[in-house]
Amino acid sequence: MSEALDISLVVPVYNEEESLEELHQWISRVMERHGFHYELIFIDDGSTDQSWSIMSDLARQFESVKVLKFSKNFGKSAALNAGFKYALGSVVVTMDSDLQDDPEEIPELYRMIMNGGFDLVSGWKRKRNDPLGKTLPSKLFNATTRSFSGLKLHDFNCGLKAYRLEVVKQIDVYGEMHRYIPMIAKWSGFNKIGEKEVKHHPRKYGVTKFGFERFTRGFLDLLSITFVSKFKKRPMHFFGTFGTLSFLGGLLITLWLIGEKIYYHWYLHQAPPRDITDQPLFFLALVAVVLGVQLFLAGFLSEMITQNSTKEDYLLTDKIGF
């Protein structure tokens, strides 16, 4: 497209063959009504149904539709990261492909980014059309994430979000980190983060792709992203600090034991009550020194890995429209 794009819609897809054409029609109506120049990027995250075939047909029929295909199911984070890589619109909007997110929310999300001065606007599904088994754990998850991040958002896991283009080009989303994009954006220097209450529809087709285990993984990911965001550019600060404390602790204990033996032998002219190797402190000192050295080595290795690593671990097998 030669015209500048107002909006890039990034939509991960995993086995949603029933909803894709309806979603495309709904998005098209909203975009045309508001006069937006846009692109719709579908990412097939290893679907095993007819999703890829339907997306491919849409891409061949409509210039605004672009599709990417993964070799297997790499997860929502990898799909979003791939979409962010190819997005060109001034505002990037993400949404789920199951028709539970409402495209009618997109114009206001766009306005909040372009006119409201926000870097990121997160949707808030205040009234959720999900079973109790999803809503209660989600409340606990959001409360924990608010505590860790300092962000006063109600719904970190809402798929409907809008970003300034610069934000998605600066952040890396990998593993299962899509739940924590507002945190990643904040720690990357994008502090103007807002929230908008959005409509949430009941699931119309198929079944949810997420089980209860996502909440366990979510908590572990929260610990991981907290550590990575603070120390990914300086891992030696973390490992080196604990390594230094451990090494110095072991060294001080060793010096104490040596000093005690010298005191008994040279000052009191008698053998110490116990040999050094018979004292528990000797083994504690040995463990502390060895652990300190290992932590230093871990820090150095992490520094080298940080300089050469990449988070793009997905494999694209096809793309249409780019």
Secondary structure as GFF3:
##gff-version 3
##sequence-region A 1 322
A	DSSP	beta_strand	7	13	.	.	.	ID=ss1
A	DSSP	alpha_helix	20	34	.	.	.	ID=ss2
A	DSSP	beta_strand	38	44	.	.	.	ID=ss3
A	DSSP	alpha_helix	51	61	.	.	.	ID=ss4
A	DSSP	beta_strand	65	70	.	.	.	ID=ss5
A	DSSP	alpha_helix	76	86	.	.	.	ID=ss6
A	DSSP	beta_strand	91	94	.	.	.	ID=ss7
A	DSSP	three_ten_helix	103	105	.	.	.	ID=ss8
A	DSSP	alpha_helix	106	114	.	.	.	ID=ss9
A	DSSP	beta_strand	120	124	.	.	.	ID=ss10
A	DSSP	alpha_helix	132	149	.	.	.	ID=ss11
A	DSSP	beta_strand	161	164	.	.	.	ID=ss12
A	DSSP	alpha_helix	165	170	.	.	.	ID=ss13
A	DSSP	three_ten_helix	177	180	.	.	.	ID=ss14
A	DSSP	alpha_helix	181	187	.	.	.	ID=ss15
A	DSSP	beta_strand	193	197	.	.	.	ID=ss16
A	DSSP	alpha_helix	213	231	.	.	.	ID=ss17
A	DSSP	alpha_helix	235	262	.	.	.	ID=ss18
A	DSSP	pi_helix	263	267	.	.	.	ID=ss19
A	DSSP	three_ten_helix	276	278	.	.	.	ID=ss20
A	DSSP	alpha_helix	280	308	.	.	.	ID=ss21
A	DSSP	beta_strand	316	320	.	.	.	ID=ss22
###
